[in-house]
C-alpha cells in the first residue's frame, strides 16, 4: 500500500484542489497501485483508493516514473505525484 504525500503541477506548484478532491474520496490518501507492471512512459498510472469507495484514480499519460525502495515519483502530462510506502 502507498500514500500520496505530495501533488503538484508540472511547475512545482501544489495542486490544492486536487488534494482536496482526493481527500473527499480517501481522507488518508492511501491505496494500491494497479497494473504496476504496465507503469511506463505513455501508459496511465492507476491507483485504487483504500476503504470501501471502490474508486480509482487514473492519471493522464506518464511522462516519467522513478522508484526507489520506499518512494515513487510519477510525472504525468499535467501533474506530479509523490507516493511513499504505507504500512
N, C-alpha and C positions, 0 to 999 in steps of 0.2 A: 504494500500500500504506500502511496505517496501523498504529500501535502503540497499544495501550491503555496509558495511563500512570497511570490512577487509576480506582478503582471504589469508590463509597460508597453507603450507603443514603440515603434522602431527607433525613435529618437531618445528613448530612455525615460520618458515622462510616465509617471504612474497612471494607470487607467482605472481611476476610482469608480467609474460607473460599471466597468466590467467586474471589478472586485465585489461591488455591491450586488450585482446580479448573481454572481457565483455564491455569495453568502446567503442569498434568498433560497437557493436550491440546496446548498450544503454548507451550513454555518462553519463547519470545521475545515472546509476547503480540502477534503481528503477524498481519495478514491483509488481506483485501479487503472493502470494503463492497459488499454485493449490493443490487440494486434501489435504487440511490441516488436515482433519480428519484421513487421512491414513499415516501421518508422524509418523513413528515408526521405531524402530530398524529393519534393514533388508529391509525396503522399500527405495524408491529413492525420494529425495527432488526435487520437480518440481516448477520452478519459471518462470512465464510468464512476459517477459520484457514489460515495458510500451512503449508507442509510437505505431507506425504502422508497426513494423517489423514483427509481427505475430510469433516471435520466442520465444522459451522457453529454459531454462537451466534444464537439468536432470542430477543429480549427480550419482556418484557411491552409493552403498547401505549405508544407515545411520547406524552409529555405536552408536551415542549418539545424543540426541537433548534436549536442555534445553530452557525454555522460561519463561520470566517474563512479566510484563505488557507492556514494550516498546522494548525489545530486544529478539532476538532468536540467539542461537548458535547451528550450525549444524556441527557435526563431521561425515565425511564420511570415507570410507576406505582410500581415498587418500588426502582429503582436509578438511580444516575447514573454515566455513563461519560465519561471524558475520553480522547480519541484525538488523536494528532499524526501528521502525515505522516512516513513512514518510507522511507528510501532503501535 
